[in-house]
Amino acid sequence: MSGVRSALMSTANPSPPTFGLSRLVQRATGLVVDGVRAVAFWTAALLPLALIAGLFAGVLEQHLGTVGAALLVNVVAAVVGHGHSPN
């Protein structure tokens, strides 16, 4: 009976061990994601101020393509940075 019991126990799939490198990669990935999210948040918050200043100064009137690209960047930054919480 003990042979059957040990055979059953040896076929179980244990959960894979968590190695230090795996944790390091997860932590580094989390830091990069948090950094990108923070930069996107602040870009979405401050880019409209720069656009308004450029429009009042008359600089952007000649570069409507640049204004459109900046608005697109602002929308993407708002989506990416949505989850950021400035502390």
Buried (B, 14 or more C-beta within 10 A) or exposed (E): EEEEEEEEEEEEEEEEEEEEEEEEEEEEEEEEEEEEBBBBBBBBBEBBEEBEEBEEEEEBEEEEEEBEEBEEBBEEBBEBBEEBEEE
